[in-house]
Amino acid sequence: MLPRLPSFRRALAALLAWVGMGVAGVRGAAGPDVAGTLPEHHLPALRELLETAGRRSPQLLAQDLERILAGIRIQSTDAQRLPNVGGGLSYAINQTAISSNTSSQTRDSGGFYNLGVTQPLYHWGALQNQSASARINALIAQKAFTQAARDLRVVIRRAFLGLVAEKARVTAAAEAVRLVAAEVAVLEEKKSRGVASAAAVEGEKLRLREVRLDHDRLAAEFEANRARLARLAGAPELPEAAIPAALPATLPSAELAAAVAATALRDGARSTLEYEIHDLRLKDALLRHEIEKVRLRPKFYLSAGASLENSTNVNDNTVNQQGVQRRTVSVFAQWSIFDGFATRAAVREAAAGRRAQERRAETEIEALLQNIQLLERGLRLDAEQVSLAEIRLGIATEGSRVIAREVELGNAPRGDLERSRAGILQAEIRLQESRALLLSRWAELVALAGAEPNR
């Protein structure tokens, strides 16, 4: 009679049922609704780029191979629990004689075969634990793929929002080139009338070359960053027209950011991918420990076989040779009694690995929660920065209107109006940079807190 299954096996059965249902981890309470607040909800080009990255990004394609391999490993692990069938087939001519009387020869020829089936019966739960471990590792690979896709979305959002700010800088630099070129034309006209000196004209021309160089450098960097982002997302190209001139004025509130962060902090980051991955790795470490603990126990098998083989019998000086059929069924055990303390070392190593995984999970989850807190605090500062930038833009716009009226009345030169418009562009740059930083930080907070809408 086989030994009674220990209580751990019953706990393991519950774990296997959990894995079989495909539960992805312990989920926390439902958090605040963030639908419609991410950058791609307002920027169609970004949404299309993210969809392309989900299908064609080189990074995700490489990560997907790991997920496929983890699924294949399940089959190889489960194979250890299935029957092992083997056999052989031969055609032989057997001739036998007694050495002291070679004239008494006998011959038996024909086809011979053997066929055997071996089925593992009871390995103290080791085979079941190995299958459960393989399935857990497949879930880890799936989670790792999801995490890689999430991190890629964060990077693409940040890069795309940065391109919007870069485009504003390129536009402002082009306007600066136009203004300086206009001033050079005015000075040349004054020089022709003898009002301006040649030195003043050459000085403005030098300044024109400098601002044109700044514009060309910004434009080249803008083009290079667009190409990098397209390559990262696996897109053939990212045309300049796809980059909007301005980011939406509708931004997530500080209260919503605080609610997202509070949800993650309240449930101890259970809604995050990092927690789910560490939880699965800890379960795997526990299974590894249980597997090593039973390494030296006897392993029981069921065996059955059938064969047709040559049999030789000697009676005095008579040799009788003939084919014999055999059919056997047996239960046997294999027992490695002593392996030089290798099992003891393996058990200790598995226990140490389990403790190390517990510590690693605790440290990384703590760092994640701290990062979420820092992002939430940074968002409050970003919101204030956006508010100040909007005020500065409003002041610059109103000042330009005043100067425009003065120019119409003849109380101010037209150059003041052009410079005021350049000031508006500079204020617009700061506003776009502030919005890009806020939206980028918000998207990262939502991603890390596990609050992204289902994709």
DAHUDA-V300765 format. One record per residue. N is the residue number from 1. PHI is phi as a letter, one per 40 degrees, with the letter a starting at -180 (NA if undefined). D_FIRST is the distance of its C-alpha to the first C-alpha in Angstrom with 1 decimal. Layout:
BEGIN
n: <N	N>
phi: <PHI	PHI>
d_first: <D_FIRST	D_FIRST>
END
This chain:
BEGIN
n: <1	2	3	4	5	6	7	8	9	10	11	12	13	14	15	16	17	18	19	20	21	22	23	24	25	26	27	28	29	30	31	32	33	34	35	36	37	38	39	40	41	42	43	44	45	46	47	48	49	50	51	52	53	54	55	56	57	58	59	60	61	62	63	64	65	66	67	68	69	70	71	72	73	74	75	76	77	78	79	80	81	82	83	84	85	86	87	88	89	90	91	92	93	94	95	96	97	98	99	100	101	102	103	104	105	106	107	108	109	110	111	112	113	114	115	116	117	118	119	120	121	122	123	124	125	126	127	128	129	130	131	132	133	134	135	136	137	138	139	140	141	142	143	144	145	146	147	148	149	150	151	152	153	154	155	156	157	158	159	160	161	162	163	164	165	166	167	168	169	170	171	172	173	174	175	176	177	178	179	180	181	182	183	184	185	186	187	188	189	190	191	192	193	194	195	196	197	198	199	200	201	202	203	204	205	206	207	208	209	210	211	212	213	214	215	216	217	218	219	220	221	222	223	224	225	226	227	228	229	230	231	232	233	234	235	236	237	238	239	240	241	242	243	244	245	246	247	248	249	250	251	252	253	254	255	256	257	258	259	260	261	262	263	264	265	266	267	268	269	270	271	272	273	274	275	276	277	278	279	280	281	282	283	284	285	286	287	288	289	290	291	292	293	294	295	296	297	298	299	300	301	302	303	304	305	306	307	308	309	310	311	312	313	314	315	316	317	318	319	320	321	322	323	324	325	326	327	328	329	330	331	332	333	334	335	336	337	338	339	340	341	342	343	344	345	346	347	348	349	350	351	352	353	354	355	356	357	358	359	360	361	362	363	364	365	366	367	368	369	370	371	372	373	374	375	376	377	378	379	380	381	382	383	384	385	386	387	388	389	390	391	392	393	394	395	396	397	398	399	400	401	402	403	404	405	406	407	408	409	410	411	412	413	414	415	416	417	418	419	420	421	422	423	424	425	426	427	428	429	430	431	432	433	434	435	436	437	438	439	440	441	442	443	444	445	446	447	448	449	450	451	452	453	454	455>
phi: <NA	c	c	c	c	c	c	c	c	c	c	c	c	c	c	c	c	c	c	c	c	g	c	c	h	c	c	c	c	c	c	c	c	b	c	g	b	c	d	c	c	b	b	d	c	c	c	c	c	c	c	c	c	c	b	b	c	d	c	c	c	c	c	c	c	c	c	c	c	c	c	c	c	c	c	c	c	c	c	c	c	c	c	b	b	a	a	a	a	a	b	b	b	b	b	b	a	c	c	c	a	c	c	c	c	b	b	b	b	i	c	b	a	a	a	b	b	b	b	c	b	a	b	g	g	c	c	c	c	c	c	c	c	c	c	c	c	c	c	c	c	c	c	c	c	c	c	c	c	c	c	c	c	c	c	c	d	c	c	c	c	c	c	c	c	c	c	c	c	c	c	c	c	c	c	c	c	c	c	c	c	c	c	c	c	c	c	c	c	c	c	c	c	g	c	b	c	c	c	c	c	c	c	c	c	c	c	c	c	c	c	c	c	d	c	c	c	c	c	c	c	c	c	c	c	c	c	c	c	c	c	c	c	g	c	c	a	b	c	c	c	c	c	c	c	a	c	c	c	c	b	c	c	c	c	c	c	c	c	c	c	c	c	c	c	c	c	g	g	c	c	c	c	c	c	c	c	c	c	c	c	c	c	c	c	c	c	c	c	c	c	c	c	b	c	c	c	c	b	b	b	b	b	a	a	a	a	b	b	c	b	b	b	b	b	f	b	b	b	b	b	a	c	b	c	b	b	b	b	a	b	b	b	b	b	c	c	a	b	g	g	c	c	d	c	c	c	c	c	c	c	c	c	c	c	c	c	c	c	c	c	c	c	c	c	c	c	c	c	c	c	c	c	c	c	c	c	c	c	c	c	c	c	c	c	c	c	c	c	c	c	c	c	c	c	c	c	c	c	c	c	c	c	c	c	c	c	c	c	g	c	a	c	c	c	c	c	c	c	c	c	c	c	c	c	c	c	c	c	c	c	c	c	c	c	c	c	c	c	c	c	c	c	c	c	c	c	c	c	g	b	c	c	d	b>
d_first: <0.0	3.8	6.6	8.9	11.8	14.9	18.2	19.7	17.7	19.2	22.6	22.1	21.6	24.9	26.5	25.5	27.0	30.0	30.4	30.0	32.8	35.0	36.0	38.5	38.3	39.3	42.7	45.3	47.8	50.2	53.2	56.8	58.0	59.5	60.1	63.5	64.0	62.8	65.4	64.3	64.9	68.6	68.9	68.2	68.5	65.8	63.5	64.0	63.5	60.2	59.0	60.1	58.2	55.0	55.3	57.0	56.8	55.9	53.9	51.7	51.3	50.0	47.6	46.4	45.3	42.9	41.5	41.0	39.3	36.8	36.0	35.6	33.2	30.8	30.5	30.0	27.2	25.4	25.7	23.0	20.4	21.8	21.4	23.5	25.6	27.9	30.0	33.3	36.3	39.1	42.1	42.9	45.4	44.0	46.6	45.7	48.0	48.0	49.9	52.2	53.0	53.1	54.7	51.4	49.9	47.4	46.7	43.8	44.2	42.8	40.2	36.7	33.7	30.1	27.8	24.3	21.9	19.3	17.3	15.7	12.1	11.4	14.2	13.9	16.4	19.0	19.8	20.1	22.3	24.4	25.0	26.0	28.2	29.9	30.7	32.0	34.2	35.5	36.5	38.1	40.1	41.2	42.3	44.1	45.9	47.0	48.1	50.1	51.7	52.6	54.1	56.0	57.5	58.6	60.4	62.0	63.3	64.7	66.4	67.8	69.2	70.7	72.4	74.1	75.6	76.6	78.3	80.3	81.4	82.4	84.5	86.1	86.9	88.5	90.6	91.6	92.7	94.8	96.4	97.4	98.6	100.8	102.2	103.0	104.9	106.8	107.7	108.9	111.1	112.5	113.1	115.1	117.3	117.5	115.7	112.6	112.5	110.8	108.7	107.2	106.4	104.7	102.7	101.4	100.6	98.6	96.7	96.1	94.6	92.3	91.1	90.7	88.5	86.4	86.0	85.1	82.5	80.9	81.0	79.5	76.6	76.1	75.8	73.5	71.1	71.1	70.1	67.3	65.9	66.0	64.2	61.5	61.0	61.1	64.2	67.1	69.6	70.5	74.2	76.4	77.1	73.4	73.9	75.5	78.6	77.2	74.0	73.6	75.1	72.3	69.9	66.8	67.8	66.8	65.3	62.9	61.9	61.4	59.1	57.0	56.7	56.0	53.1	51.4	52.1	50.9	47.4	47.0	47.4	44.2	46.3	46.9	45.3	45.1	42.9	40.6	40.2	39.6	37.0	35.1	35.5	34.1	31.0	30.6	31.1	28.3	25.9	27.1	26.4	22.8	22.4	24.0	21.9	18.7	20.7	19.7	15.9	14.0	14.0	11.6	13.6	13.9	17.1	19.5	23.1	26.3	29.3	32.7	33.9	36.6	36.0	38.6	39.0	41.8	43.3	46.4	48.7	47.1	44.8	42.8	41.3	39.5	37.1	33.5	30.9	27.2	24.3	20.8	17.3	14.7	11.8	13.0	13.2	16.5	17.2	20.7	20.9	24.5	26.9	29.9	29.2	29.4	26.3	27.9	31.1	29.4	27.8	31.1	32.9	30.7	31.3	35.0	35.1	33.7	36.4	39.0	38.2	38.5	41.8	43.0	42.3	44.1	47.1	47.5	47.1	49.6	52.0	51.5	52.5	55.4	56.5	56.4	58.6	61.0	61.3	62.0	64.7	66.1	66.4	68.6	70.9	70.9	71.9	74.8	75.8	75.9	78.0	80.5	80.6	81.4	84.2	85.6	85.6	87.4	90.0	90.5	90.9	93.3	95.3	95.6	97.0	99.6	100.6	100.8	103.3	105.3	105.4	106.7	109.4	110.3	109.4	106.6	106.2	103.8	101.9	100.7	99.2	97.3	96.0	94.9	92.9	91.3	90.4	88.7	86.6	85.6	84.6	82.6	80.8	79.8	78.6	76.5	75.0	74.2	72.6	70.6	69.3	68.3	66.6	64.8	63.5	62.6	60.6	58.7	58.0	56.7	54.5	53.0	52.4	50.5	53.1	54.1	54.4	51.7	52.9>
END
